[in-house]
């Protein structure tokens, strides 16, 4: 158990050590320099308690750094100072080649001070105070942490203040060369600090401080110095003799309130000066009116037709006709109101045309977001009942994967299941990855269904408010599917896109992203099937590729415990790439995955998260703009609702209560033109790495309500915190979209009804003949209003065969709105979608759903359609397990009770007796143990669509043999079929979990070989030196051998079973012989875990658990380069048996495969030659007891595990 206790700190410590600073600790990692101080002080005094103050006047700690170790005589720009008062105030300065440093306001460091006693109370006796600090490397003038062995100039002083009546008048110094107040700012007299990463280091002294790298966890900066939190090797102390010197004055060490941001805030936009006052007349003039410019960010948007929309957290939402009275053209019809009349302050005369109201902020060049992308495979299917199995198991039952998914490769491991994609995408976002690059093969006949399951997962995640990645396409090799085949099935709201430069001054829409892994790029000219643009990027476009290791061609790269991945990331970040591509998220086939696996658990997910933070710059404030739907043409006096997807790419959370908001700002000719638009509050907390979609309202007007002039602008979306802490002033790159402002109701455009489809909730799987209540969200991007009740939303169901398109069914259409829908307005239309034609259910198969607007007149042109693909099945069970309380341990051969919740995702009511809850059993690797024969449990009630039965009490009967299994819950339909076997799934229709079955009556007795193991033959997991399996430097790879990280990635820790012996089935991923309880998987082996982990046969006798058995199973191999026949003697009285054993680099020809790896270790290097252990059986007479086994005297034979079978 980890014990945390305060480091002893008492008055006796001062008496014994006699030092002002009894303990000074330092440490560091990739992001911060850390330091902690324990200061002895009987009377702690301090009055400076704010971040911008003069702690040098108080009892304090001051740190000094000289990063170039030049030992200059004065403070150079490579010198830095941080001071922290015992009262909590702080100060930071940078040298400027003089005696007087320049103060700098810093918000990125962390510090804490805690007094042990009472502050500013001389009537009692204090013990002292502690200070802890964490300073980002960037604030010390370096872009990354120092290398091992780097030495800087360094010093620490502690000032001593006697009372609040006067500043401090003496100090103590770490460096004995500092003997006066002037010496404090003289780097040539400072001590040194050496940064170490575990190698040799000098001994700490008053001249040298040793700072080791953080090993386990970084210190918590809270003012409490805790045992184990700080490295003892760094501890030093100082301060036996005070140096008399008055505290520096504000002139000697001046402070500042200057903005810490890279660029100053823009000057306020002021109205033009009013015209000159006319000459006086005989009439006494009235007092001149006071002109007041708009102040403060608006909290609502004035609608062009009158009224207003209040800004609410998360964005705006309008209901057509609710906020304004208009006629069919969208013009305000209320008396006394001209919607086109500009609103000016009283006494303000409008400026002449072409007068610029430009602020002082220059717009920086636009940059693509610094995306982190990962190649994503969809072409796995381990469920042969659903569709032909592919890319998981071969015909002999051996795995085709180098690494294994963490929860096994059973039928749940399938790209045809939405639940599998949802799990993958959730973990992918947790790793900090923005874009999943689909790597699809042109010969993958399941691709349409796999992409339908992927889209269904994305729709469910979006509907549930979960974070999700965007989708791109990876093109790699001649077998890659055309990117049209992928993007045609991915709705636009989920596609990854990049902003494109203008074309001869005309704004271009964003282009969808394709990554070419073969190095071919094309940023201009390629188009999708629907005419939208595509940008093809590659490594030649400053995109770095990182890899954790694995098989690349015929070579296998070792992961080296994660060091190879760290080095790959370090090289990428050092190159300052525009984007990063991880060469696979889930390519288990080649072992390049970073997804949770049985080999590496979630190590690489966590490591990726840390590396994405470093790639993002480790800045506190950074926004990454992932997607937008900004129309490139915006009419004057129209409100546009625009969804923006944004990621918190900084290190600080965006808390809803801290006034974080997104705001549009208008730029023209590269300079700020207007920033009076309302800000959109986030509405909820957004953690670092998390994404959110906001609805932003944009109107082409200035702060006085008059229209912005027609022409080309850049619409900039920028995050802001508080009143004026704009992210862009802190060097963040805002979203910049080129748009053209046009006149409202331009005659050349009045007949157009352009529409942008923003989203659709239509399921990707529909049951034949069923009707589904869906919702389609669209925006009027045309120049005219959609008249009330006269524009309909229509869909066609089309059968597509190559270029041939047949309309199978056309809907009657649903009116878009009972009120006019103005240009820019968003409306959500409820539409019933029927999988029927001519009153009959559609034949099972794939169809395209084609959406379009049907205008009120044939003279009106409608531009904009939306296509989505649907899979029609015979019936849509659409049952999804949503909650469970299932014990993860069960007694062999006994019933165990579980609690489940099942949701109806379909379109019809379930009768109480329609469906039954059942289950299937699988061995730990995912191969089938028992499909039927279990206990069924009924529903407790009828379940309407979109509701759940949460009161199900289900029972399951555990297997008779103890061991670890996978229990997969399923639903049996009225016709006796199982819903998990449907051609494609929508929800969590198969619900797997790992169950530990316990019991004493096992037919297998694994033998513990810990005491018998006499050699190290397994390479990895810390075992490197002296490992030799075959006598030639060859070894078994530890990551491919049990015990492994088999488990459920998202299991509640309270449900996880207790740790048990690492028992694994025979033939684990190597092949299955027999079926059900007759399978070789029903036997288990106890795999070794010690330094010595194999038994070299030298004629020794091994003790066995005494008893009657029918066979002895050896997990073994020969290692001499050829098969051998050896004699094994069970004792005390059983006859000897001769066994032919195959060489470890050849597949066993006798017995069955007991274990297999696609590579082995040769001289410490992974080599793409498989290695094997055979499962060799010695037949016994079950009537004769045995208790020993004498091994042959042949050191070329190695045994890894033994089991006895009753």
ABEGO torsion letter per residue (X at the ends): XBBBBBBBBBAAAAAAAGBABABBBBBBBAABBBBBBBBBBABBBBABABABBBAAABBBBBBBBBAAGAGBABBBAABBBBBBBAAGBBBBBBBAGBABBBBBBBAABBBBBBBBEBBGBAABBBAEBBBBBBBBAAAAGBABBBBBGBBBBBBBBBBBBABAABBBABBBBABAABABAAAAABAAABBBBBBBAGBBBBBBBAABBBBBBBAABBBBBAGBBBBGABBAAABBBBGABBBBBBBBBAAABBBBABBABABBBBBBBBBBBBBBBBBBBABBBBBBBBBBBBBEBBABBBBAAEEBBBBBBGEBBBBBGAABBBBAAGBBABBGBBAABBBBBBGBBBBBBGBBBBBABBBBBBBBBBBBBBBBBAABBABAAABBBBGABBAAGBBABABBBAAEABAABBAABAAAAAAAAAAAAAAGBABBBBBBBAABAAAAAAAAAAAAAAAAAAAAGBBBBBBBBBBBEAABBBAAAAAAABBAAABBBBBBBBBGGBBBBBBBBBBBAAGBBBABGBBBAAGBBBBBBBAAAGBBBBBAEEBBEABBBBAGGGAAAAAAAAAAAAAGBABBBBABAABAAAGABABBBAAAEAAAAAAAAAAAAAAAGGBABBBBBABBBBBABBBBGBBBBBBBBBBBABABBBBAAAGBBBBBBBBBGGBBABAABBBBBAGBBBBBGBBBBBBBBBBBBBAAGBBBBBEBBBBBBBBBBEAABBAAAAGBBBBBBBBBBBBBGBAAAAABBBBBBABBABBABBBBGBBBBBBBBBBBABABBBBBGABBBBBBBBBBBEABBBBABBBAEBBABABBBBBGBBBBBBBBBBBBBGGBBBBBEBBBBBBBBBBABAABBBBEBBBBBBBBBABBAGBBBABBBBBABBBBGBBBBBBBBBBBABABBBBAAABBBBBBBBBAAGBBABABGBBBBBBABBBBBGBBBAABBBBBBBBABBEBBBBBBBBBBAAGBBAAABABBABBABBBBBBBBBEABBABBBBBAAAABABBABBEGGBABGBBAAGAGBBBBAAABOBBABEBAABBAAABBBBBBBBBBBGBGAEBBEBEAABAAABBBBBBABABABBBBAGBBBBBBBEBBABBBBBBBBAAGBBBBBBBBBOAABBBBBBBBBBAABBBABEBBABBBABBBBGGBBBBBBBBBBBBBBBBBAABBBABBBBBBBAABBBABBBBBX
